[in-house]
Amino acid sequence: MIETHLAIETGEGKMSTFVVRPESDGPFPVILFLMDAPGKREELHDMARRVAATGYYVMLPNLYYRDVPSFTIHREDPVSSKYMAQLMDNLSNAMVSRDAAKLMEQAESDDSANTDLVGVTGYCMSGPFALWLAADYPEKIKAAASIHGVRLATDADDSPHTRAAQIDGEVLVLAAEFDDWVDKPHFDRLTDALINADVSHYAEWVDGVHHGFVFSQRAKYDKAASERHWELLHSLFDRNLKSSA
């Protein structure tokens, strides 16, 4: 695997980005791997490597770069948790959309990347970002995943479910049964929007698991559900990005 750490100038700051791809010749479809609220960290680098190993050019940016060069939560510290919440609230779908444009622009300068075929996956805080990007860049983003995402179908003007009709790619949504941020009516509101807009999608209410179930370093980790997430994510990307290559 070939790994690079970039500082991408966005006009709003320098966005530190971990890029990983196979050593073999590309170009490879691009995956925008969007971090969860606890920050860009080695756990996510390992997850990005797992995606890249199957034949992708994966970009994992620090979405908090406007506020801080880097951040990783210290869960035992209430001050750190409070700061994380502040950083998360400072982000918007529109801001991450601008960041995605810069990421794809950067990838276009690399012969190893194929920016005509782009996928995106978001976890927790970034679940709504993934769906928003799919609506903002339908000509580029062929596959989008929201894994125990939050704020997917709210009354806010920029709620992702309101953009369903603008999504051309395939969507994967996994929601945990026990989640303080997404209940069943919230999940149903999103899936109804996807159905009504005739978006190709697979949505699953995952029984018996908690928010954050995919992360092996969390107390709520569920190995079986996490591995199923990987199976579904890989098949989503392979079906929409490799078969079109």
C-alpha positions as CSV (number, residue, x, y, z in Angstrom):
1,M,0.0,0.0,0.0
2,I,1.1,3.6,-0.7
3,E,0.2,6.1,2.0
4,T,0.5,9.9,1.8
5,H,-0.3,12.7,4.3
6,L,-1.3,15.9,2.5
7,A,-2.2,19.4,3.6
8,I,-4.7,20.5,1.1
9,E,-5.3,24.3,0.8
10,T,-9.0,24.9,0.6
11,G,-9.1,28.7,0.8
12,E,-10.5,28.2,4.3
13,G,-7.4,26.6,5.8
14,K,-5.2,23.6,5.3
15,M,-7.1,20.3,5.4
16,S,-4.8,17.5,6.6
17,T,-5.7,14.4,4.6
18,F,-4.6,10.8,4.7
19,V,-4.5,9.2,1.3
20,V,-4.0,5.5,0.8
21,R,-4.1,3.3,-2.4
22,P,-2.7,0.0,-3.6
23,E,0.8,-0.2,-5.0
24,S,-0.3,-1.6,-8.3
25,D,-1.1,0.5,-11.3
26,G,-4.3,2.5,-11.2
27,P,-6.1,4.6,-11.8
28,F,-8.4,3.6,-8.9
29,P,-11.9,4.8,-8.2
30,V,-11.9,7.5,-5.4
31,I,-13.4,7.0,-2.0
32,L,-14.1,10.0,0.2
33,F,-13.9,8.5,3.7
34,L,-15.5,11.0,6.1
35,M,-14.6,10.9,9.8
36,D,-16.9,10.5,12.7
37,A,-17.0,13.1,15.5
38,P,-14.2,11.7,17.6
39,G,-11.7,12.9,15.0
40,K,-9.3,11.7,12.3
41,R,-7.2,9.1,14.0
42,E,-5.3,5.8,13.4
43,E,-8.4,3.7,13.9
44,L,-9.9,5.5,10.9
45,H,-6.6,5.2,9.0
46,D,-6.9,1.4,9.4
47,M,-10.4,1.4,8.1
48,A,-9.4,3.5,5.1
49,R,-6.6,1.0,4.5
50,R,-9.1,-1.8,4.5
51,V,-11.1,-0.1,1.8
52,A,-8.0,0.8,-0.3
53,A,-6.7,-2.7,-0.2
54,T,-9.6,-3.9,-2.4
55,G,-8.6,-1.5,-5.1
56,Y,-9.5,2.1,-4.2
57,Y,-7.9,5.5,-3.8
58,V,-9.1,6.5,-0.4
59,M,-9.0,10.1,1.0
60,L,-9.6,10.7,4.7
61,P,-9.7,14.4,5.6
62,N,-9.7,16.2,9.0
63,L,-13.0,18.0,8.7
64,Y,-12.3,20.1,11.7
65,Y,-9.4,21.9,10.0
66,R,-11.1,25.3,10.1
67,D,-10.9,25.2,13.9
68,V,-8.0,22.9,14.7
69,P,-5.1,21.3,12.8
70,S,-5.9,17.9,14.4
71,F,-8.3,16.5,17.0
72,T,-8.8,13.1,18.7
73,I,-11.2,12.9,21.6
74,H,-10.0,11.8,25.1
75,R,-13.2,10.1,26.3
76,E,-12.2,10.2,29.9
77,D,-12.0,14.0,29.8
78,P,-15.3,15.9,29.9
79,V,-13.6,19.0,28.5
80,S,-12.5,17.0,25.4
81,S,-16.0,15.7,24.9
82,K,-17.5,19.2,25.2
83,Y,-14.9,20.5,22.7
84,M,-15.8,17.6,20.3
85,A,-19.5,18.7,20.4
86,Q,-18.5,22.3,19.6
87,L,-16.4,21.2,16.7
88,M,-19.1,19.0,15.3
89,D,-21.7,21.8,15.6
90,N,-19.4,24.1,13.7
91,L,-19.7,22.0,10.6
92,S,-22.4,22.1,8.0
93,N,-23.3,20.1,4.9
94,A,-22.3,23.0,2.7
95,M,-18.9,23.3,4.3
96,V,-18.2,19.6,3.8
97,S,-19.4,19.9,0.2
98,R,-16.8,22.6,-0.5
99,D,-14.2,20.3,1.1
100,A,-15.3,17.4,-1.1
101,A,-14.7,19.6,-4.2
102,K,-11.2,20.3,-3.1
103,L,-10.5,16.6,-2.4
104,M,-11.7,15.6,-5.8
105,E,-9.7,18.5,-7.4
106,Q,-6.6,17.2,-5.5
107,A,-7.3,13.6,-6.7
108,E,-7.6,14.8,-10.3
109,S,-3.9,15.8,-10.2
110,D,-2.9,12.2,-9.3
111,D,-2.7,9.7,-12.2
112,S,-3.5,7.0,-9.7
113,A,-7.0,8.4,-9.1
114,N,-10.1,8.1,-11.3
115,T,-12.3,11.0,-10.3
116,D,-15.0,10.0,-12.8
117,L,-15.9,7.2,-10.3
118,V,-16.3,8.4,-6.8
119,G,-17.8,6.8,-3.7
120,V,-18.3,8.3,-0.2
121,T,-18.9,6.8,3.2
122,G,-19.7,8.7,6.4
123,Y,-20.0,7.5,9.9
124,C,-22.1,9.0,12.7
125,M,-21.7,12.8,12.3
126,S,-20.7,12.3,8.6
127,G,-23.6,10.1,7.6
128,P,-25.6,13.2,6.5
129,F,-22.5,14.6,4.8
130,A,-22.3,11.5,2.6
131,L,-25.9,11.8,1.4
132,W,-25.5,15.5,0.8
133,L,-22.5,15.0,-1.3
134,A,-24.3,12.4,-3.4
135,A,-26.9,15.1,-4.1
136,D,-24.4,17.8,-4.8
137,Y,-22.2,15.8,-7.1
138,P,-24.5,13.3,-8.8
139,E,-22.3,13.2,-11.9
140,K,-19.3,12.1,-9.9
141,I,-20.6,10.2,-6.8
142,K,-21.9,6.8,-7.9
143,A,-22.2,5.3,-4.4
144,A,-22.8,6.8,-0.9
145,A,-23.1,5.1,2.5
146,S,-24.3,6.5,5.8
147,I,-23.4,4.2,8.7
148,H,-25.2,5.0,12.0
149,G,-25.5,8.5,10.6
150,V,-27.2,11.3,12.5
151,R,-29.4,14.3,11.4
152,L,-30.5,12.4,8.2
153,A,-34.1,13.5,8.2
154,T,-34.8,16.5,10.3
155,D,-36.9,19.7,9.9
156,A,-33.8,21.7,9.1
157,D,-33.6,23.3,5.7
158,D,-30.5,21.4,4.8
159,S,-31.7,18.0,6.0
160,P,-30.3,15.4,3.5
161,H,-33.7,13.6,3.0
162,T,-34.9,16.8,1.2
163,R,-32.3,16.2,-1.5
164,A,-33.2,12.6,-2.3
165,A,-34.5,13.4,-5.7
166,Q,-31.0,14.8,-6.7
167,I,-29.2,11.6,-5.9
168,D,-28.3,9.5,-8.9
169,G,-26.0,7.0,-7.2
170,E,-26.8,4.0,-5.1
171,V,-27.2,4.6,-1.3
172,L,-26.5,2.3,1.7
173,V,-28.0,3.3,5.1
174,L,-27.4,1.3,8.3
175,A,-29.0,2.5,11.5
176,A,-28.6,1.1,15.0
177,E,-31.6,0.0,17.0
178,F,-30.2,1.7,20.1
179,D,-29.2,5.2,19.1
180,D,-29.8,8.4,21.0
181,W,-29.6,10.4,17.7
182,V,-31.8,8.4,15.4
183,D,-35.0,6.6,16.3
184,K,-37.2,4.5,14.1
185,P,-39.5,7.4,12.9
186,H,-36.3,9.3,11.9
187,F,-35.0,6.3,10.0
188,D,-38.4,5.7,8.3
189,R,-38.6,9.4,7.3
190,L,-35.3,9.0,5.4
191,T,-36.2,5.7,3.8
192,D,-39.6,7.1,2.7
193,A,-37.8,10.0,1.0
194,L,-35.5,7.6,-0.8
195,I,-38.4,5.4,-1.9
196,N,-40.4,8.3,-3.1
197,A,-37.5,9.7,-5.1
198,D,-36.9,6.3,-6.6
199,V,-33.3,6.2,-5.3
200,S,-31.5,2.9,-5.6
201,H,-30.8,2.0,-2.0
202,Y,-30.5,-0.6,0.7
203,A,-31.5,0.6,4.2
204,E,-31.4,-1.6,7.3
205,W,-32.5,-1.0,10.8
206,V,-29.9,-3.2,12.6
207,D,-31.5,-4.9,15.6
208,G,-29.7,-5.4,18.8
209,V,-26.8,-3.0,18.2
210,H,-25.8,0.4,19.5
211,H,-24.6,3.6,17.9
212,G,-20.9,3.2,16.9
213,F,-21.2,-0.6,16.5
214,V,-18.7,-0.7,13.6
215,F,-15.7,0.7,15.6
216,S,-13.6,-2.1,17.2
217,Q,-12.2,0.3,19.8
218,R,-15.5,1.3,21.2
219,A,-17.4,-0.4,24.1
220,K,-20.5,-0.8,21.8
221,Y,-18.6,-2.7,19.1
222,D,-20.5,-5.6,17.6
223,K,-18.2,-7.8,15.6
224,A,-20.9,-9.6,13.6
225,A,-22.7,-6.4,12.7
226,S,-19.5,-4.6,11.9
227,E,-18.3,-7.3,9.5
228,R,-21.8,-7.2,7.8
229,H,-21.2,-3.4,7.4
230,W,-17.9,-4.2,5.6
231,E,-19.6,-6.8,3.4
232,L,-22.3,-4.4,2.4
233,L,-19.9,-1.4,1.9
234,H,-17.5,-3.4,-0.3
235,S,-20.3,-4.7,-2.4
236,L,-21.8,-1.2,-2.8
237,F,-18.5,0.2,-4.0
238,D,-17.5,-2.7,-6.2
239,R,-21.0,-2.8,-7.9
240,N,-21.1,0.9,-8.7
241,L,-17.4,1.8,-9.2
242,K,-15.6,-1.2,-10.4
243,S,-18.2,-2.6,-12.8
244,S,-18.3,0.9,-14.4
245,A,-14.5,1.2,-14.7
